């Protein structure tokens, strides 16, 4: 099997090029890493990256989401907390934003932290080509969200990095 090293945040990860994902695959996704500046999302099984996706983010993607309506995609450690088969955006997978720290910060500023942050598809039958068009979510193609929806379980940690 051919392997190569992939670096994320100074840590080395192994990519196995022989891993193929199919709808019948039993690969367990153990964590998700989103690199906002690269517009990439990686699915890991242990220390191996099993899939990588191009993503679109909130319409004002730089920085951490602080308030409802700011157009930012959160940064930090969260969990996948729900799945929605009836999403306006094809399918969606919920991210546990806001956490207690997010809620406390917004409250101190007299604002709402926002919520309903998801990984989702589009409301079109094709990939939406406008860059960073969501209200703060992470968007992929409808084909990709179908694959992700099958592979990711509720409770999976997601690390969203600048």
C-alpha positions as CSV (number, residue, x, y, z in Angstrom):
1,X,0.0,0.0,0.0
2,X,1.3,3.5,-0.9
3,X,1.3,6.0,1.9
4,X,2.2,9.6,2.2
5,X,2.4,12.1,5.0
6,X,-0.1,15.0,5.3
7,X,0.5,17.9,7.7
8,X,-2.3,19.6,9.6
9,X,-1.5,22.1,12.3
10,X,2.1,20.8,12.7
11,X,0.9,17.2,13.2
12,X,1.6,14.5,10.8
13,X,-1.2,12.3,9.4
14,X,-0.9,9.3,7.1
15,X,-2.9,9.2,3.9
16,X,-3.5,5.8,2.5
17,X,-4.2,6.0,-1.2
18,X,-5.7,2.5,-1.2
19,X,-8.8,3.4,0.9
20,X,-11.8,3.7,-1.3
21,X,-15.1,4.8,0.1
22,X,-18.3,3.3,-1.2
23,X,-21.9,3.5,0.1
24,X,-21.5,0.0,1.5
25,X,-18.2,0.8,3.2
26,X,-17.9,0.1,6.9
27,X,-15.1,2.7,7.5
28,X,-15.7,4.5,10.8
29,X,-15.1,8.3,10.7
30,X,-13.5,9.1,14.1
31,X,-13.1,12.9,13.6
32,X,-13.6,15.7,11.1
33,X,-11.1,18.5,10.5
34,X,-12.1,21.7,8.7
35,X,-9.3,24.1,7.5
36,X,-11.2,27.3,6.8
37,X,-8.3,29.1,5.0
38,X,-7.9,26.1,2.6
39,X,-11.6,25.7,2.2
40,X,-11.1,21.9,2.9
41,X,-12.8,19.4,5.1
42,X,-11.1,16.1,6.0
43,X,-12.7,12.9,7.3
44,X,-10.4,10.8,9.5
45,X,-10.5,7.2,10.5
46,X,-7.9,7.0,13.3
47,X,-4.8,8.7,12.0
48,X,-5.7,8.3,8.3
49,X,-7.5,10.8,6.1
50,X,-10.1,8.8,4.2
51,X,-11.8,11.7,2.4
52,X,-11.2,15.3,1.6
53,X,-13.8,17.8,0.3
54,X,-13.8,21.4,-1.0
55,X,-16.1,23.4,1.1
56,X,-17.8,26.8,1.1
57,X,-18.3,28.7,4.3
58,X,-20.2,31.6,5.7
59,X,-20.3,34.8,3.7
60,X,-17.9,36.5,6.1
61,X,-15.6,33.5,6.8
62,X,-12.6,35.1,8.5
63,X,-12.6,34.8,12.3
64,X,-14.8,32.9,14.7
65,X,-18.6,33.1,14.8
66,X,-19.6,35.4,17.6
67,X,-23.1,36.5,17.0
68,X,-26.2,35.6,15.1
69,X,-26.1,37.0,11.6
70,X,-22.4,37.7,11.4
71,X,-21.9,35.3,8.5
72,X,-19.0,33.6,10.1
73,X,-18.3,29.9,10.3
74,X,-17.4,28.9,13.9
75,X,-13.9,27.9,14.9
76,X,-13.1,25.5,17.7
77,X,-14.0,22.0,18.9
78,X,-17.6,20.8,18.5
79,X,-19.5,17.5,17.9
80,X,-21.9,16.3,15.3
81,X,-25.2,16.5,17.2
82,X,-27.9,15.7,14.7
83,X,-28.8,14.6,11.2
84,X,-31.6,16.1,9.1
85,X,-32.9,14.1,6.1
86,X,-35.5,16.8,5.4
87,X,-33.1,19.8,5.0
88,X,-33.8,22.6,2.7
89,X,-30.2,22.0,1.6
90,X,-30.6,18.4,0.5
91,X,-29.2,16.7,3.6
92,X,-27.6,18.3,6.7
93,X,-25.5,17.3,9.7
94,X,-25.7,19.5,12.8
95,X,-22.7,20.9,14.5
96,X,-23.0,21.6,18.3
97,X,-22.4,25.4,18.0
98,X,-22.9,27.3,20.2
99,X,-21.0,25.8,23.1
100,X,-21.1,27.3,26.7
101,X,-18.1,29.6,25.9
102,X,-19.8,30.9,22.7
103,X,-23.1,31.5,24.6
104,X,-21.3,33.3,27.5
105,X,-19.4,35.6,25.1
106,X,-22.5,36.6,23.2
107,X,-24.5,37.2,26.5
108,X,-21.7,39.5,27.8
109,X,-22.1,41.5,24.6
110,X,-25.9,41.6,24.9
111,X,-26.3,39.6,21.7
112,X,-27.4,36.1,20.6
113,X,-24.7,33.7,19.5
114,X,-26.7,32.2,16.6
115,X,-27.1,28.6,16.0
116,X,-28.2,26.0,13.5
117,X,-24.7,25.5,12.1
118,X,-24.6,22.5,9.7
119,X,-22.6,20.7,7.1
120,X,-25.0,20.6,4.2
121,X,-25.6,20.3,0.5
122,X,-27.3,22.9,-1.7
123,X,-30.9,23.7,-2.5
124,X,-30.0,23.2,-6.2
125,X,-29.5,20.0,-8.1
126,X,-25.9,21.1,-8.8
127,X,-23.0,22.6,-6.8
128,X,-23.5,26.2,-6.0
129,X,-20.5,28.1,-7.5
130,X,-20.8,31.3,-5.5
131,X,-17.9,31.2,-3.0
132,X,-18.7,31.3,0.7
133,X,-22.5,31.7,0.4
134,X,-23.8,30.2,3.6
135,X,-25.0,32.1,6.8
136,X,-22.2,30.3,8.7
137,X,-22.5,26.7,7.7
138,X,-20.1,24.4,5.8
139,X,-21.4,23.5,2.3
140,X,-20.5,20.7,-0.1
141,X,-22.1,19.3,-3.2
142,X,-25.3,17.2,-2.8
143,X,-23.4,14.1,-3.9
144,X,-20.8,14.8,-1.3
145,X,-23.3,15.4,1.5
146,X,-24.9,12.0,0.7
147,X,-21.6,10.3,1.2
148,X,-20.8,12.3,4.4
149,X,-24.3,11.6,5.8
150,X,-23.7,7.9,5.5
151,X,-20.2,7.9,7.0
152,X,-20.5,10.4,9.9
153,X,-22.1,9.4,13.2
154,X,-23.7,11.6,15.8
155,X,-21.1,12.3,18.5
156,X,-18.2,12.6,16.0
157,X,-15.8,15.4,17.0
158,X,-15.3,18.2,14.5
159,X,-12.3,20.6,14.7
160,X,-12.9,23.8,12.8
161,X,-9.6,25.7,12.3
162,X,-9.0,29.2,10.9
